[in-house]
């Protein structure tokens, strides 16, 4: 077997395994181990290469940034089960009751608010589907508009901080989670605004598709409405400040912000008298499942990437993409087209762990800002939740929608919002300042990757960036020693 053919065959083998339907984590690890054996037998790979594998797995375990994933997942599950979504939807629905399409505006607003507090798509879509969809159908809303706005507003949890996908992207790129959060804030809010604009357009062009609430549905007026809005909005806004405010101000790392958010969610559930052992057990079990899912994929992708680089796969991808006509712009167009296509079949975790480590070095070589590139990919990967026929948000909504709502209505309702997301991708490419102008330049801000965060907590100096990963803007541009985050951590902790 030609050495030059191993990288394309390895990538093709992974694609075949995924299309067969084999679990992603095991597909990554199996393909990596299979080609490592083939490479060793043919003399293309040194057996010593696999000795780096235990260090890489230990590096994953030592990466404290990834602790933010269970913290934010637990926070979102507690809030979703504590009834906060119901209160917000009811209150904001009353606030917009007089406006044509008012319930749809309320769904968009609450979707953005839930995204900033829970960061979990399934929780947002299921909650709004159970609460808002029957109300919108009863008021005469179009099934396509109702299902589309609910599914799209739920996916805002993947781009508005504290998004789990932004944590994963930052980890895979070796970038600062705080910077990624700051860069993604305006694009996320811009998407929410664009959804509201689409609702406005529909309500003007087809008034019957987005009517106002009937008078008998308006139960709150005047001071009572103001009081209800105030009492419903204050707790989630305080929680948002505890999480995002402390991160943006540089007071806390994303991991510490997640811990405060989880604690705040428990306190809110206690205050609402909704916390029980059953709820706590369900939230912990779901958090454990999600975290295990992520970690297994991460370990599998580590095996794959180690062997893929051993057969010069990174150089193959680099030659492939740097040869695209149009330079950096051509690279961005091709990459976004590939991500958009993959989103039909893969979810955001799988895309992040498989594609992002291959694309990041090429983006660096072309001089593309890594934070901006990460936010651009995050907005594009968000479409994976809305793509007919495999969008997960569509499946979540189908599971709670009445039988009178046809699956074709859900699919057609999602398409305008997919178009809006693609337009946001084009807008970020045309106006990069939407992302880059929001990143804090404060010297006191807490930045860096998982290794830097652990070193900061231990009182040591920040570690150099791992080979093949981007350095954050506050790290020195000195050449990094060989090895990944885990090996650099071990050297620093041993004083070598």
C-alpha positions in Angstrom: 0.0 0.0 0.0 1.4 3.4 -1.0 2.1 5.6 2.1 0.6 8.6 0.2 -2.7 6.7 -0.1 -3.1 5.9 3.6 -4.5 9.3 4.7 -7.3 9.3 2.0 -8.1 5.7 2.6 -8.2 6.3 6.4 -10.6 9.2 6.0 -12.7 7.2 3.5 -12.9 4.3 5.9 -14.2 6.5 8.6 -16.9 7.9 6.3 -17.9 4.3 5.4 -18.1 3.3 9.1 -20.3 6.3 9.9 -22.6 5.7 6.9 -23.1 2.1 8.1 -24.4 3.5 11.3 -21.6 2.3 13.7 -21.3 4.5 16.8 -19.1 7.5 16.2 -16.7 7.1 19.1 -16.0 3.5 18.3 -15.8 4.2 14.5 -13.1 6.8 15.2 -11.1 4.5 17.5 -11.5 1.4 15.4 -10.4 3.1 12.2 -7.4 4.7 14.0 -6.2 1.4 15.5 -6.8 -0.5 12.2 -4.7 1.8 10.2 -2.0 2.0 12.9 -1.6 -1.8 12.6 -1.6 -1.5 8.8 1.0 1.3 8.9 3.2 -0.6 11.3 3.1 -3.8 9.2 4.0 -1.8 6.1 6.7 0.2 7.9 4.9 3.5 7.4 4.4 4.1 11.1 6.8 3.6 14.0 5.3 1.5 16.8 6.5 4.2 19.2 3.8 6.5 17.9 1.1 4.6 19.9 3.1 5.3 23.1 1.8 8.8 22.9 -1.8 7.6 23.2 -1.9 7.1 27.0 -0.5 10.7 27.4 -3.2 12.1 25.2 -6.0 10.3 27.1 -4.5 11.6 30.4 -4.5 15.0 28.8 -8.2 14.8 28.2 -8.8 13.7 31.8 -6.7 16.6 33.1 -8.4 19.3 30.9 -10.4 21.3 33.4 -12.1 23.3 30.7 -14.2 20.2 29.8 -15.6 20.3 33.3 -17.8 23.1 32.1 -19.8 20.6 30.0 -21.3 18.7 32.9 -21.8 21.9 34.9 -23.8 23.6 32.1 -25.7 20.5 31.3 -26.7 19.9 34.9 -27.7 23.6 35.2 -29.9 23.4 32.1 -31.6 20.2 33.2 -32.4 21.6 36.6 -33.9 24.8 35.2 -35.9 22.9 32.5 -37.5 20.7 35.2 -38.1 23.5 37.7 -40.8 25.1 35.5 -38.8 28.3 34.6 -39.7 27.9 30.9 -43.4 27.6 31.6 -43.4 30.8 33.6 -41.4 32.7 31.0 -43.5 31.6 28.1 -46.7 32.5 29.9 -45.5 35.9 31.1 -43.9 37.0 27.8 -46.9 35.7 25.9 -49.1 38.0 28.0 -46.7 40.9 27.4 -47.0 40.5 23.6 -50.6 39.4 23.6 -51.9 42.5 21.8 -49.3 42.2 19.0 -50.0 40.1 15.8 -47.8 37.1 16.1 -47.2 37.8 19.7 -46.8 34.2 20.8 -44.2 33.6 18.1 -42.3 36.7 19.3 -42.5 35.3 22.9 -41.1 31.9 21.7 -38.1 33.7 20.1 -37.5 35.8 23.2 -37.8 33.0 25.6 -35.7 30.8 23.3 -32.9 33.3 23.5 -33.3 33.6 27.3 -33.3 29.8 27.8 -30.2 29.6 25.5 -28.4 32.0 27.8 -29.4 30.0 30.9 -29.6 26.3 29.9 -27.4 25.9 26.8 -29.2 22.6 26.0 -31.2 22.4 22.7 -33.3 19.4 23.7 -34.5 21.1 26.9 -35.5 24.3 25.1 -37.3 22.6 22.1 -39.2 20.1 24.3 -40.3 22.8 26.8 -41.5 25.2 24.2 -43.0 22.4 22.1 -45.0 21.2 25.0 -46.1 24.6 26.2 -46.4 26.9 23.2 -47.3 24.6 20.3 -50.8 23.7 21.6 -51.5 27.4 22.4 -50.4 28.6 19.0 -52.5 25.9 17.3 -55.5 27.0 19.4 -55.1 30.6 18.4 -54.9 29.7 14.7 -51.2 30.0 13.9 -49.9 28.3 10.8 -48.5 24.8 11.7 -45.4 25.6 9.6 -44.7 28.9 11.3 -45.4 27.5 14.8 -43.1 24.4 14.4 -40.4 26.4 12.6 -40.1 29.1 15.1 -40.1 26.7 18.1 -37.4 24.5 16.6 -35.2 27.4 15.4 -35.5 29.3 18.7 -34.5 26.1 20.6 -31.3 25.8 18.5 -30.2 29.2 19.7 -28.8 27.3 22.7 -25.9 26.2 20.4 -24.6 29.6 19.6 -25.7 31.9 22.5 -23.3 31.4 25.4 -23.0 29.3 27.5 -23.2 26.9 24.5 -21.7 23.4 24.9 -20.6 23.4 21.2 -18.5 26.6 21.9 -16.7 24.8 24.7 -15.9 21.8 22.5 -14.8 24.0 19.6 -12.5 26.0 21.9 -11.0 22.9 23.3 -10.4 21.4 19.9 -8.9 24.6 18.6 -6.8 25.3 21.7 -8.5 28.6 22.0 -10.0 30.5 25.0 -13.6 29.6 25.9 -14.1 33.1 27.2 -13.0 34.6 23.9 -15.3 32.2 22.0 -18.2 33.2 24.2 -17.6 36.9 23.7 -17.2 36.5 19.9 -20.4 34.4 19.6 -22.7 36.7 21.6 -23.7 39.2 18.9 -24.1 36.6 16.1 -26.4 34.6 18.5 -28.5 37.6 19.4 -28.5 38.6 15.7 -30.0 35.3 14.8 -32.7 35.7 17.4 -33.5 39.2 16.0 -33.6 37.7 12.4 -36.1 35.1 13.6 -38.3 37.9 15.0 -38.0 39.8 11.7 -39.2 36.7 9.8 -42.2 36.4 12.1 -43.0 40.0 11.5 -42.8 39.5 7.7 -45.1 36.5 7.9 -47.5 38.4 10.1 -47.6 41.2 7.5 -47.8 39.1 4.4 -50.1 36.4 5.8 -52.0 37.8 8.8 -54.0 34.6 9.2 -50.8 32.6 9.8 -49.8 34.7 12.9 -52.9 36.2 14.6 -52.9 38.1 17.8 -54.2 36.6 21.1 -58.0 36.6 21.6 -59.2 39.0 24.3 -60.2 36.2 26.6 -56.6 34.9 26.7 -55.3 38.2 28.1 -55.5 37.6 31.8 -52.9 40.1 33.1 -53.0 43.9 32.7 -51.3 47.0 34.2 -49.5 46.6 37.5 -50.1 42.9 37.7 -48.5 42.3 34.3 -45.5 44.5 35.2 -45.1 42.6 38.5 -45.3 39.3 36.8 -42.7 40.2 34.2 -40.4 41.5 36.9 -40.6 38.5 39.1 -40.3 36.1 36.1 -37.3 37.8 34.5 -35.1 38.7 37.5 -34.1 35.1 38.5 -32.9 34.0 35.0 -31.2 37.4 34.4 -29.3 37.0 37.7 -28.3 33.5 36.7 -27.1 34.8 33.3 -24.9 37.4 35.1 -23.6 34.8 37.5 -22.5 32.7 34.5 -21.7 35.0 31.6 -21.1 38.3 33.5 -18.4 36.8 35.6 -16.7 35.1 32.6 -16.8 38.3 30.4 -15.6 40.5 33.3 -12.6 38.1 33.8 -13.7 37.2 37.4 -14.2 33.5 36.7 -13.2 30.9 34.1 -15.9 29.1 32.1 -15.5 26.1 34.4 -16.0 28.3 37.5 -18.9 30.1 35.8 -20.5 26.7 35.1 -20.1 25.7 38.7 -21.8 28.9 39.9 -24.5 28.4 37.3 -25.2 24.9 38.5 -25.4 26.1 42.1 -27.6 29.0 41.1 -30.0 26.6 39.3 -30.3 24.5 42.5 -31.1 27.6 44.5 -33.7 28.7 42.0 -35.3 25.3 42.0 -35.4 25.3 45.8 -36.9 28.8 45.9 -39.6 27.6 43.6 -40.1 24.5 45.7 -39.6 22.3 42.6 -36.4 20.6 43.8 -36.8 16.9 44.8 -34.6 13.8 45.0 -36.3 12.4 41.9 -35.6 15.6 39.9 -32.0 15.7 41.2 -31.4 12.0 40.3 -32.8 12.5 36.8 -30.6 15.5 36.2 -27.5 13.8 37.5 -28.2 10.7 35.4 -28.8 12.7 32.2 -25.7 14.8 32.9 -23.6 11.7 33.4 -24.9 10.2 30.1 -24.1 13.4 28.1 -20.7 13.8 29.7 -19.8 10.1 29.0 -21.0 10.6 25.4 -18.7 13.5 24.9 -15.7 11.9 26.5 -16.0 8.7 24.6 -16.1 10.6 21.3 -13.2 12.7 22.4 -11.1 9.7 23.3 -12.0 8.1 19.9 -11.1 11.3 18.0 -7.8 11.4 19.8 -6.9 7.9 18.6 -8.0 8.8 15.1 -6.1 12.1 15.0 -2.9 10.6 16.4 -2.7 7.9 13.7 -4.0 10.3 11.0 -1.2 12.7 11.7 1.2 9.7 11.8 0.3 9.0 8.2 0.7 12.7 7.3 -3.1 13.1 7.0 -2.9 16.7 8.3 -0.5 17.5 5.4 -2.8 15.9 2.9 -5.8 18.0 4.2 -3.6 21.1 4.1 -2.5 20.5 0.5 -6.1 19.7 -0.5 -7.6 22.9 1.0 -4.8 25.4 0.5 -5.0 24.5 -3.2 -8.5 25.8 -3.4 -8.8 28.8 -5.8 -9.5 32.1 -4.1 -7.1 31.8 -1.2 -8.7 32.3 2.3 -12.1 33.2 0.9 -12.2 30.1 -1.3 -11.2 28.0 1.7 -14.0 29.5 3.8 -16.6 28.9 1.1 -15.5 25.3 0.5 -15.2 24.5 4.3 -18.7 26.0 5.0 -20.2 24.0 2.1 -18.6 20.8 3.5 -19.9 21.5 7.1 -23.3 22.4 5.8 -23.5 19.1 3.9 -22.1 17.0 6.8 -24.8 18.6 9.0 -27.4 16.6 7.1 -26.0 13.3 8.6 -23.8 14.2 11.6 -24.6 16.2 14.8 -22.4 19.1 16.0 -20.3 17.0 18.4 -19.3 14.6 15.7 -18.5 17.4 13.3 -16.5 19.2 16.0 -14.4 16.2 16.9 -13.8 14.9 13.4 -13.5 18.0 11.1 -12.3 20.9 13.3 -8.9 19.4 14.3 -8.2 18.9 10.5 -9.4 22.4 9.5 -7.8 24.5 12.2 -4.1 24.2 11.1 -5.1 25.1 7.6 -7.0 28.2 8.8 -4.0 29.2 10.8 -1.7 28.9 7.8 -4.0 31.1 5.8 -3.9 33.7 8.6 -7.5 33.3 9.6 -8.4 34.4 13.2 -9.2 31.2 15.1 -11.9 32.7 17.4 -13.7 34.2 14.3 -13.3 30.9 12.5 -14.7 28.9 15.5 -17.8 31.2 15.7 -18.3 30.9 12.0 -18.2 27.1 12.2 -20.5 27.2 15.3 -23.2 29.1 13.4 -22.9 26.7 10.4 -23.0 23.6 12.6 -26.2 25.0 14.2 -28.0 24.1 11.0 -27.4 20.4 11.9 -30.3 20.7 14.3 -32.7 22.0 11.6 -31.7 20.2 8.5 -34.6 18.0 7.2 -34.8 15.1 7.4 -32.3 14.4 10.2 -32.3 17.5 12.3 -32.4 16.6 16.0 -34.5 19.6 16.9 -37.1 18.4 14.4 -37.1 15.0 16.0 -37.5 16.5 19.5 -40.4 18.6 18.3 -42.0 15.7 16.5 -42.0 13.7 19.7 -44.2 16.2 21.5 -46.2 17.6 18.7 -49.9 16.5 18.3 -50.7 14.0 15.6 -52.6 16.7 13.7 -49.2 18.4 13.0 -47.8 16.6 9.9 -44.0 15.8 9.8 -43.9 17.6 6.4 -45.2 20.8 8.2 -42.3 20.5 10.6 -39.8 20.1 7.8 -41.2 22.9 5.6 -41.4 25.2 8.7 -37.7 24.7 9.4 -36.4 25.6 5.9 -36.8 29.5 6.2 -34.8 29.4 9.4 -32.1 27.3 7.9 -31.9 30.0 5.1 -31.6 32.6 7.8 -28.7 30.7 9.5 -26.9 30.4 6.1 -27.4 34.2 5.7 -25.8 34.7 9.1 -22.8 32.6 8.0 -22.4 34.9 4.9 -22.8 38.0 7.1 -20.0 36.9 9.4 -17.7 36.3 6.5 -18.6 39.7 4.9 -18.4 41.6 8.3 -15.9 39.8 10.6 -16.1 42.7 13.1 -19.4 41.2 14.3 -17.2 38.6 16.1 -13.8 40.1 16.5 -14.8 43.6 17.8 -16.6 42.0 20.8 -13.5 40.1 22.2 -12.3 41.7 25.4 -8.7 43.1 25.3 -8.6 43.6 29.1 -5.3 42.5 30.6 -7.1 41.1 33.7 -9.4 38.8 31.7 -9.0 35.1 32.3 -8.1 33.5 29.0 -6.4 30.3 27.8 -7.1 26.7 27.2 -7.8 23.9 29.7 -4.1 23.4 30.5 -3.6 27.1 31.2 -6.7 27.1 33.5 -5.4 24.2 35.5 -2.0 25.8 35.8 -3.5 29.1 36.9 -5.5 27.2 39.7 -2.2 25.5 40.8 -0.3 28.7 40.8 2.1 27.9 37.9 2.9 29.6 34.6 0.7 29.0 31.6 1.7 26.1 29.4 2.6 26.5 25.7 -0.1 25.6 23.2 -0.2 22.1 21.9 1.3 21.2 18.5 -1.3 21.7 15.8 -3.5 23.9 17.9 -3.9 27.7 17.9 -2.3 29.9 20.6 -4.7 32.2 22.3 -4.0 35.9 21.8 -2.5 36.3 25.2 -0.1 33.5 24.9 3.5 34.1 23.7 4.4 33.0 20.2 7.2 30.8 21.3 7.5 27.4 19.6 5.7 24.7 21.6 7.5 21.5 22.6 6.3 18.3 21.0 3.2 16.7 22.6 -0.3 17.6 23.4 -2.0 19.4 26.2 -1.7 16.4 28.5 2.1 15.9 28.0 2.7 19.6 28.5 0.8 19.5 31.7 2.8 16.6 33.0 6.1 18.3 32.1 5.0 21.5 33.9 3.7 19.7 37.0 6.9 17.7 37.2 9.0 20.8 36.9 10.8 19.5 33.8 
